[in-house]
Amino acid sequence: MKPGEPSRTAMGVALRRATHQLIDRPLVFDDPLAVTMLGEEMAQWLRADPRRGEARVAPRAMRAFLVARSRIAEDALRRAYDQGCRQYVVLGAGLDTFAYRQALADLRVFEVDQPWTQQWKRARLADVGISEPGSLTFVPVDFETEILATQLQRAGVDASRPVFFSWLGVSMYLTEAVVWHTLATVAAMTRSGGGITFDYGATVTGNNISHRLMAAALARRVAAAGEPFRSSFAPQVIADHLHRLGFIGIDDLDDDAMNARYFANRDDGLAVRGSGRIVTAWAG
Ligand SMILES: C[S@@+](CC[C@H](N)C(=O)[O-])C[C@H]1O[C@@H](n2cnc3c(N)ncnc32)[C@H](O)[C@@H]1O
């Protein structure tokens, strides 16, 4: 990300979620604010021809992954909420709209993002007439240079109670050391009943040419947007690390598992394909 500029990949992800609302049926991720969040000009442009919102490389696979991860995170949050968790921290929130459309009683939401992106989002909210609910707290943090735990505590996150975290579309832009540090912070800041959903790029091994080509094409695009990928992990390394941090019930989904769970019996071909994985882990 260029200093002083909002995240361009946050806009790209928001565009795919909005496109999903307009062209895919049935919806995998229902987000009635996704199109509005694009801003008036882009929303009109997209409504006029929703196919314009498709990625150039592997459009359906890309959109499927992005909507699956939001759906998985919100399903897991709902599970945590039903067990009594009342704090939700959205790490690297981008243009995520959960806080503005949710109606779960007593749930406090904390949106963490790099300060420039957060300012840009708040200006966008004001422009499109979406009000900031009282249940939401903005926490400007740069994971690379600031101490997340301190900022969350200052913002009012109560680490003596369960906290659920989502961390979507962020880990791959950080170094391995920052990823481990962030997960350690999450582990320290929640209690049983809380947890995390996040996605990561699995290190591409073996002969899966399709995964290799997709990973390379995507890496080129995000690098061109000024936000290069900086980490990928073997799934076993992630699992071992999460266990060491005290997480249990680890559910790490690859493309086949996501397709079986969220994209079965469709006739439009919307399906995940690639090396991105989405993992949910619960505090022990
Ligand atoms: C691809 S976007 C994903 C946004 C959102 N989670 C979503 O799914 O729509 C990546 C997000 O990570 C944030 N981000 C990247 N590096 C960061 C850092 N070092 N500190 C804080 N946020 C960061 C960006 O500002 C951006 O909002």
PDBQT file of the ligand as one rigid body, heavy atoms in Angstrom, charges set to zero:
ROOT
HETATM    1  C1  LIG A 301      -7.863  -7.146   0.273  1.00  0.00    +0.000 C 
HETATM    2  S1  LIG A 301      -8.353  -5.956   1.464  1.00  0.00    +0.000 S 
HETATM    3  C2  LIG A 301      -9.566  -6.903   2.357  1.00  0.00    +0.000 C 
HETATM    4  C3  LIG A 301     -10.555  -6.033   3.070  1.00  0.00    +0.000 C 
HETATM    5  C4  LIG A 301     -11.679  -6.755   3.811  1.00  0.00    +0.000 C 
HETATM    6  N1  LIG A 301     -11.190  -7.640   4.842  1.00  0.00    +0.000 N 
HETATM    7  C5  LIG A 301     -12.588  -7.468   2.867  1.00  0.00    +0.000 C 
HETATM    8  O1  LIG A 301     -12.608  -8.703   2.865  1.00  0.00    +0.000 OA
HETATM    9  O2  LIG A 301     -13.279  -6.780   2.120  1.00  0.00    +0.000 OA
HETATM   10  C6  LIG A 301      -6.958  -5.884   2.556  1.00  0.00    +0.000 C 
HETATM   11  C7  LIG A 301      -7.159  -5.025   3.790  1.00  0.00    +0.000 C 
HETATM   12  O3  LIG A 301      -6.041  -5.189   4.646  1.00  0.00    +0.000 OA
HETATM   13  C8  LIG A 301      -5.644  -3.931   5.129  1.00  0.00    +0.000 C 
HETATM   14  N2  LIG A 301      -4.203  -3.985   5.443  1.00  0.00    +0.000 N 
HETATM   15  C9  LIG A 301      -3.196  -4.414   4.641  1.00  0.00    +0.000 A 
HETATM   16  N3  LIG A 301      -2.011  -4.269   5.271  1.00  0.00    +0.000 NA
HETATM   17  C10 LIG A 301      -2.296  -3.742   6.495  1.00  0.00    +0.000 A 
HETATM   18  C11 LIG A 301      -1.500  -3.356   7.616  1.00  0.00    +0.000 A 
HETATM   19  N4  LIG A 301      -0.173  -3.473   7.576  1.00  0.00    +0.000 N 
HETATM   20  N5  LIG A 301      -2.120  -2.850   8.697  1.00  0.00    +0.000 NA
HETATM   21  C12 LIG A 301      -3.477  -2.735   8.731  1.00  0.00    +0.000 A 
HETATM   22  N6  LIG A 301      -4.287  -3.082   7.707  1.00  0.00    +0.000 NA
HETATM   23  C13 LIG A 301      -3.708  -3.584   6.606  1.00  0.00    +0.000 A 
HETATM   24  C14 LIG A 301      -5.944  -2.994   3.976  1.00  0.00    +0.000 C 
HETATM   25  O4  LIG A 301      -6.029  -1.645   4.410  1.00  0.00    +0.000 OA
HETATM   26  C15 LIG A 301      -7.265  -3.547   3.470  1.00  0.00    +0.000 C 
HETATM   27  O5  LIG A 301      -8.368  -2.978   4.121  1.00  0.00    +0.000 OA
ENDROOT
TORSDOF 0
